[in-house]
Amino acid sequence: MRVAWLLIFLPAGLMAGAVACGDDPGVLPADSSINTADRWSGDREAPPDDVKDGGIADRVIADRQAPPDPCDGSVSRVNLRLMAGNISSGNNQNYDDGAGGRIFQALQPDVVMLQEFNYLSRSPADTRTFVDTYFGASFAYFRGDPSNQIPNGVISRYPILGSGNWIDPEVNNRTFAWARIDVPGPVDLWAVSVHLLTTNATARNAEGAALVGFIKANVPPGSYITVGGDFNTDNRTEPLIPTLDEVFYTKGPYPADQNGNELTSGPRSRPYDWLLVDPQLKGRETPVKVKTNTFNTGLVFDTRTYTPLSDLMPPLLGTESVAANMQHMPVIRDFSVVCQ
C-alpha cells in the first residue's frame, strides 16, 4: 500500500520535488528561481504528482553556529568527502549501539547518504542528538518520511537548501531521500540516499529507472549529483547499472579496502553498496586520504582489514564492522571542488 502524501500547491515555476510536509523542522525552501527545463535534452511531459512530494529536514537551529566558510579567500579548492553507509546494527535496523556512528565519526565525511536512519525513539530530538554526537552541532540533516520503517537520509557539513522524498515504485517502507546542498563553490550538490530492494534485479532496475526520471525532471543544469546507498546488487553487471549510466559515471575502478577488495557485503562477497557521481563531479575526484593511508579509487572501510586501526582509535573501538547484524561496509570518495 502506498503512503498517502500531503502536497503543498506551489507558485508557478517552483521546481518539482520542492519542500513540503515531512519529518523534522526543516531546511530553507528550495530556490524557486531555478529553471530545470534545459537540464536534459528532448521534450518531456510535466512531472507526475509523485515527483512533487517533498519533505522537511532539520535545520541548523538559529542558535547553532554555521560552519566556517572554507572558501575564505586563502584557498582555491576544497576537498569534499562523500560517504554512503547502510551501517546500522543490532536487532532493529538502527544506530542505537553506536557502532555505525563511530565509523562515521572516525572517517569525517562532509556529506553522508545513510540508510535505516533510526536512532532511539526516532524523534527529531533523538535524531538531532545522533547528528550532534557523531558529526557535529553545525551539521544539517534530512531524514526521509517519518512514517517509513527504515527511512533513508542525508547528513551534511554544509547547508541544506532544499530536500524531500521521491517515491520508490517498488517498496513502501522507504523513499529516495534527496537534499540540495550548498557545498563550497558556485555549484550545488544534489545528494540522493537510496536503499534498493533485495527481491530481484528486475525490481532494482525499475527503481533505477524511476530515480533517473526524477533526476531528469528536477535537477538543474550544471549541478553536481551523487547517489549513494545500499543497492543490494549481486554483481556489477545488473541491468540497473547501465540504467543509472544515463546520469552517473558507473564504471570502475571502484573503491576498495587495503586488500583490494571492493565488495561491501558483510562477508565481503557482493557489491551491495555504491557511491556514484555525475561525470562532471567524477572529473574532480581525488584519492581518499585517511591519516597516513591513501586510497586512489576511494575506500571501502572495514575495521577487520584497515591498518593501522589504532590511527582511528578513539573514536573506534575496533569491533565496529563485526557488530551484530552490521551487514554492509561504507564507501568513501573524495573530490576537489573549486571555490570560484
N, C-alpha and C positions, 0 to 999 in steps of 0.2 A: 504494500500500500504506500503510495506516495505521500510525503509530508505536505500538508497544506501550507502554502507560503502566504505571508502578508506582504502585499505590494504597496508601494507608495507611487502615486502618479506624479511624474516629474515634469518640469518645464521642457518645452520642445528643445531639442538639441542636447539634452543631458544624455550621456552615454548609457548604453545598455549595461546592466550589471552594476549600476551605481548603488551607493549605500542605502539600505533600508533597515527594517527592524531585524534585530538579531540578538547576540549573546550579551556582551557587556557594554558599559558606557563607551562610546565609540571614538573612532578616529575622525579627523576632519573630512567633510564631504569631498567626493571626487570632483575634479575641476570640470565645471560644466562647459568650459570653452573648447574642450578637446573635440576635434573632428576626426572620427575614425573611418570616414568614408574611403580614404585612399590607402588604408593600411594594406589591403590585399587587392590584387588585380581582379578584374571581372565584375560583372553585376551580381547583386545578390538581393534576396528579399530582406525585409526588416527582420531583425532577430526575433525568435519566438519568445513568448512570455517568460519561459523558464530561464532565459538568459538574463532577464531583467531583475531577477531576485538578487537581493543584497543582504548584507549583514553588518552589524555594528561591532567594531573591535574596541578593545580597551585603549583609551587614550593615555598618553603620558599626562597624568593628572597635573593641574595647573601649578601645584607647589613642588613638582618634581623638576629637577634641572635637566634641560635638554643636553644631549652630548655635545662636546666641543666640536666645532666645525673643523674637520681635518684639512679642508681646503682653505687654509688661513693665509695663503699667500707665500708660505715658506716651502711648499711642495707643489709639484705639477701633477703628480699621480698619487693615488691612494690604493692600497691593497683592499680588496673586497673578498671576504671569505664566506662562501655559501656552504650550507650543510643540509643534508637530508637524513632524517633518522626516525625510524619506527622502533625506538629503543625503550618502549615500555616494558615492564616486567611484573612479576607476581601473578596472582590468580585472576585479576580483574582488569587486565589491559589498562594499567595506569602507571603513573610515575611516583607512586607513594613511597617506595622503598629507597629512592634516591639514586639508584644505580645509573639510570639514564641521565638524570640531572647532573651527576658528577662528570659524566662523559662530555656533556655539553659545556660544562664549566671549564674542563681541562683544555678543550680544543678551541675555545674562544671564537666562535663564529660571529659574523656580523648579521647574517640572515639565516634563519633555520626554517625549513619546511618539515614539520613533525606530524606524526600520525598518532592516533589513540591518545589524544591530548586531554587526558583526565588526571586530576590531582585532588586527593582528599574528597571534599564534598562536591567538587566541580563548580562551586560558587565563583562569582567574579573575584571575591576577596581571596579565596584559596588559590585561584589561578594566578592572580597578581603576586601572591606570595611565592609561588613556584618561579615566576619570571624574575622577581627581585632576588631570590636566593641563588639561582643558578646562572643568571645573565647579568642583572643589574637593575637598579631602580629607574634608570632612564630608558630602558628598553621598552618598546611598544609591542603589542601583540594583537593578533586576531585569532579567535577560536571559533570554528565553524558552528553551525546551527546547534544551540544548546540542547535541543530535543534529540540529537543524534546520540546513539550509543557510544560510538568511537569517532568523535569529530576530528577532522584534520585542522591544522593551524599553521600560522606563520608568526615567528618572533623576530624582531628587528632592532638592531642598534640605532637605525635611522628612522625618521618619522614615517609613519604610515599615512598616506594621503587619502586613500580610499580602500575599501575592502568589501568582500561579500562572498556569497556561495553560488556556484554554478552546479546545477543538478547533475548528479551521476545517474545515467539512464539505467544502470544495471543493479543498483542497490539503494536501499532507503535508510541505512543507518550511518551514512556519512555523505559529504558533498565534496566537490572540488573547491577548496578554500583558497581564495586569491587575495593578494594585497598589492597595492601600488605603493612603492617605497621611494622616498626622496633620498636616494643614495648620493654620495658626493659627485659633483659634476653636473652637467646640463641635462643628462639623460636619466629618466626614471626607470626603476626596475619593477617589472611585474613578476611576482613570485606566486606560484601555484603549488599547493600541497595536495597530493593525491594518494589514495590507497585503493588500488585496483583489486578486482575480485580474484580469488583463488580458483573459481569454478572451472574455467577453461580459457584457451587462447582466443576463442571467438568473442567471448564476453569482454575480454580485455581490449580487443581491437575495437569493439563498439564504444567502449569508454574512451579510448584514444581518439576515435573519430569525433565524438562529442566534444572532447576537450579542444581539439583543433578548431572545430566550428566556433566554440565560444571565444577562443583567442582571436580568430579572424574577424569576428563580429565586434570585438570590444577593445582590443589593444591598439593604441595609436601608432602611427608610423614612426619608425626610428627608435622605439622603446627597446630596452633590454628585457628579455623574457627568460625565465627559468622555471622548470617544473622539477619537483623533487618528491621522492617518497617511495613507498612500497608498491612496486609494480606487480609483484608476485609472478614474475616471468620465469619459466622453466629454462629458457635459453635466450640468446641474443638474436635469434632468427625468427621469432614470432611475428605474425603479421602486424602486430601493434607497432613494431619499430619503424618500418617504412611509412606507416600512417603518421607517426609523430615526426618523421623526417620532413614533412611539409612545412614545419615550423622550426624544429630544433635540429641541431647537429647531433646525430646519433651514432656516428662511427667511433671506433677506437682510435688510439689506445685508451683504455678505461682506467679509472682509479684502482689502486691495488695496495695491499699491505707490504711490509718489508720482505715478505717471501715471494712477492709477485702474484699473490692470489687476489684476483679481482672479484671473486664470488662473495656474496654478502649474507647468505642464509646462515642460521646458527651453526650448522655443521660445516659451513664454508663450501657448499657443494652446488649452489644455484645462484644466478644473478638476480635476486629478488629486488634489490634496491638500486635506484637510479637517481642521478642528478644531471639533468640536461639543460643546455642553454641554447639560445639562438645563435646563428652563425656570427653575428656582429660581436656578441659578448665572447664567443669562443675565440675570436681573434685576439682577445685581450687576456687569454689565460696565461697564468704564470705557475711555476712549481709551488707546491704546498710546503711550507717550512714549519716544522714543529721542533722547537729547541734546536738541537744540532742536526736533525734529520731533514732531508729534502726528498720530496716525492714528486717526480717530474710530471706525472699524469694525474695527480690527485691521490687521495688517501682513503682506503677502507680501513677503519680503525677497529682494532680488536685487542683487548688487554692481554689476550693469550699469546699474541705474536709481536706486539710493539715492544721495542727495546731502545734505550733503557727505560723501562716503565717508571723507574724512580724519578725521572725528569718531570713526571706529571703527578707525583705523589707528594703532598696532597694537591688537588682535592681527591684524586683517585685513591681507592683502597687496593686496587689490583685485581679484584674479582668481579668487576662490573659485567664483563661480557659473558660470564657464566652465571649471572643472576637467574633465579628461577623464571622460566618462560621468556627470557630475552631471546627472541628468535631471529633477530636481524642485527647487522652491523651498519653503523652510519657511514656516509660517504661525504667527503670534504673536497672542495675545489676552490682555488684562489684565482682572482682576476685583478688586473691593474686598470683602474678606471681613471680617466683624465679629469682634472679639476675644471678646466675651461673648455 
